[in-house]
Amino acid sequence: MRVGLLVPTLNAGSRWPAWIHALSIQTRQPDRVLVIDSASTDNTLTLARAAGYETHLISRTDFDHGGTRQLGVRLLQDCDIIVCLTQDALLDNEHALAALITAFTAPRVAVAYGRQLPHDEATPIAAHARHFNYPAIPKANRFEDRVQSGIRTAFCSNSFAAWRRSALLEIGGFAQGTLFGEDMQTCARLLMAGHTVIYAAHAQVRHSHNYRVIEEFRRYFDTGAMHTMTPWLIQAFGTPGGEGRRYVASEWRWLSSYGCRWKVRACASNAAKWFGYQLGRHYRWLPRAIRPRFSLHPGWWNKPGHQ
């Protein structure tokens, strides 16, 4: 199988040299590496071209989580597998890419996503988020698993995920014009079409964010808005309520050894998530001028047809 690696970039910053090195030592090298850059002003493109990567430039206003990745699918038309990797997700060892691609030996596998481990500087809250969402046990999901796992069945992250190009084309590719969650939406559609999704726990990257409380509010506002914009997702897989309660209980146990300060911070963060999600679910009730201020992606709301 020919493998294309797709990387959207914007001012990749200080991690970029380490990212390039981590890719250079992989035992399974991609056949093509495509960087789609949104007008970086640092040395992102210089280093990418020096490493031999293909580069394609777009304006920042043209970036779209689903549309930009679908552009990559079109440009990598001679590849069988499209690996999506973000600029801040560092391949954790030299076998990470090979371990992810191995999942496609089964013909009905349409997507495989890897395990995300926290960066060394991750806070206890950020570290728990990675350990909860990306456990050490691999799993195969099919549409019928939604009865037991609910919306978690369609969970997937394009920070480190590989897609069978023919399966993507079968369902029309990545959804375009998406505010957030193009990976989950595409994964859900593949499951509904009868494909299998693999969580490849042995394929690992380092990827985490130390979000502030206001950033958690904005992320979950976007999540709630995305769920309202895609009612079919909730209808097919269920609401995330049970998963959220399980997360909070797990986090509380995780933080027991870190002291009260982190538990107080977690309470504030979870309250912000809940409030942000509820506002996002009812975003149509909010004045149009307010919506971008609540979002982690304010530019999306200002595009024609996005309100």
N, C-alpha and C positions, 0 to 999 in steps of 0.2 A: 504494500500500500504506500502511495505517496502521501507524505505528511506536510501540510503547510501550517506554519505558526503565525498567528495573527495577533498583533500588539497595538492597541490604540495608545497614543502617547500625547502628553501635554506637559512640558517642563518636568521631565522625569526626575531631575534633581540628583541628590547625592547618592541615592541607591542605584542609579543607572549603571555605573561601571561594575558594581557587584552583580547586577542582573545579567549583564553581558557575559561576565566571567562564568556565572553559574550555567548559562546556556552553552558556553564554549566547551565545557567539560562533560557534557551529556554523552552517555554511551550510544544513545540513539539520536542522531542529529536530524532535525527536520530537513526536508528536501528544499523548502523555501521558507524564508522568514520575511514577513511583510509588516512594516511599521506604517500605520496610518496616523499621521501627526496633525494635531490641531493647532498649527501656527506656534510652535514652541519658540521661546526667546532665549533659552539657555543652550547648552551644547548637546541636547538630546539627538538631534539629527546628525550632527558632526560625528558623534561616537557611533551612532547606528550605521552610518555609511562606512566608517572606518572598519567596522566589524563585518562588512559585506552584506548587510541587510538591504532588501528592497525598501524604498520609501515612497509613500504617496501622501501628498499634502492636501488638507482640507481647511476651510476656515473654522474658527471656533463656533460660529453661529450655525454651521452645517453639521456639527457633531450631534449624533443621536445614538443612544445606547444600542438600539436594534439596527437602525439604518446604517450606521458606520460599520458594524460587524457584517451586515449583509453585503455591503460594498466589498469587504474583504473576501467574502464567499465568492463573489463574482470575479474578483481579480485573481483568486487562487483556483481557477476553474480546472486546472490540471491535477489537483490534489484530491485524494480520496477521503482524507481525514483533515479537518480544520481544528487546530488546537488554539483556543483563546487563552491568552495569558495577559494579565495587566502588568503595568510597569513597576508596580510596588510589590509584586508577588515573586519572591526569590525561590527558584528551584532548590530544594533542601539538600539533595544529594545527586550524584552523577547518574542515577538510575531513574529519576523521577519521571522524565518524559517517556522512557521506554515502558515503565510500569503503567502509565496511563493508556498508552496505545495498545498494550497487550489485551485490554478489555474487548477490543473489536474482533477478536478471533471468532466470537459467536455472531452469527449472521444477523440476528434481530436486535443487536445492541446498536442504538442510534446515538447515544451520548454517554460519556463517562466523565465524571468530575472527581478531582482529587481531594486529599485531606489538606486542610489549612492549619498550620501550627502558628502560635503567636510569635511575633518578633521578640527579641530579648528584652526590649524596653517596654513591652506591653504591661499595662496596669493589670491588677488582679481581675477587674471587671472585663477588660478586653480579652485576657487569657481565658477566662471562663467561657466567654462567647464562642471562642474557637473550639474549646474542648467539648462543649455541649453540642454545637452544630456539626462538628467533624470528629466523631468518635473513632476509635482504633479498629473497629470491626467493619469489614466491607459488606456491601449489601447490593442486591439486585432488586429493582422496583419495576412492577408492571401495573397497569391501570387498575386491576382488581385489588391491589394492595391498599387502595385508598379507603377501603372499608375498615381496615385496622389502623392505618397510618394517617388518614385524612390528607390535609393539604401538604403535609411533610413529604408525601409521596412524590410530589412534583418539585421538591427542593433541588436546586442546582445553582452553581456559581460560575459565572464566566471569568472570574479571577483566575481559574485554572480548570478548564473543561475542554473536552475534545468531542467533536461532532462528526458523524458520518455525513459527508456532503450530499450523497444521494438521498438520504432520509430527510435532510433539511429541504432539499428541492421538492421533495414529495409533498411537504406541507406548506410550501410557499416561502420557506426561509424564515429568518428572524423577523419578528414583527417590527415594522417601522413606525416612527412617530411615537415611540414609547417614552413615558416619563421615567420609568423605573421597572426593573424586573423582567427585562426581555429574555433572560435565561430561564426563569421559572415559567413564563408564558410559553416559550418554545418547547421546553421540556414537557409541559402539560399536554400540549398538542401532539407531541410525539407519542406519549403514553396513550392518549386517546386513539391514536392511529394504530395501536397494537405493537409498538416498539418497546424495547427494554432499556432502562436507565441503570447504569452501574455507578455505585459509589466505590471508587478505587482507593481504599484507605492506605494502601501501601505506596501510592503516588503522592508525594508530599511537597508542599511549598511553605514558605514562611510569609504569612500575610495577616496583618491585624491593624486595627485603628484604635487609638485612644480618643474616642469621641467625647466631647464636652456634652453637658446636659442639653444645651440648646441644639446641638447637632443631632442628638438622639431624637429630640422632638421633630426636627425637620425630616430626618430619615423616615420616621414612622408616619409623619404626615404624608409623605410620598407613597409609602406602602399602602396606607388606607385609601389614598386617592386612586392608586393603581388597581386595588381590589374593586373599587366602585366603577372604574372605567372598563373593567373586564369581569362583568358579573358571571360569565360562563365559568370562570375559574373557581369561584366560590360554589356555584351550583354543582360543578362536577366533582370537586374535591373536599368541600366543606370549609368552615371558618377556622381561623387559627387560634381560637380561644383556648382550647385544651392544651395546645402546644405552648402557649404563652404562660399558662399557670404552671406547667411542668418546668419551664425555663426558670421562672422566678424561684420556685422551690429548690431547684438545683443550684442556682446562684447563691441563695441564702446559706446552703450547706457549704458551698465552695469557699465563701468569704469568712466562715467561722474562725479560720486560723489567721485572718488578716486584721482583726480588730474592728471596733465599732465604726471607725471613720469610714471604712469602705462599705459597711452596711448602710450607713446613712447616705453615702453617695449613690449606692445602688437603688435605694428607695426613691431618691430624687430622680434618678435616671429612668427608672421603671414608670414612675408617675408621668414623666415627660413623654415616654413612649406611648403610654395608654392615651393620654390627652391628645398627642399628635395624631395617633391612629384614628381616634374618633372624629377629630376635625377633618382629617383626610377623607374618611368615609362619607362625610357630609360636606365636602368641599363646594358643592354646587350652591349651598346656602350662603357661602361667604362672598363678599364683594370681590369682583375680579381683580381689583388693585391689591387686595390683601393676599391672595393666593401665592404669588411669587415670594412674598416675605416669609411665609411659613415653610417654604420648600428648600430642600438641599440643592435643587436644580432650578433656580429662579428663571434662568434664560429660556427654559422649555416653555414656560407659561406665556412668554411674550411672542412666541411664534404663531403665525396665522393658523387658526383652527384648533389651537390647543387649550382653549378655555371653554 
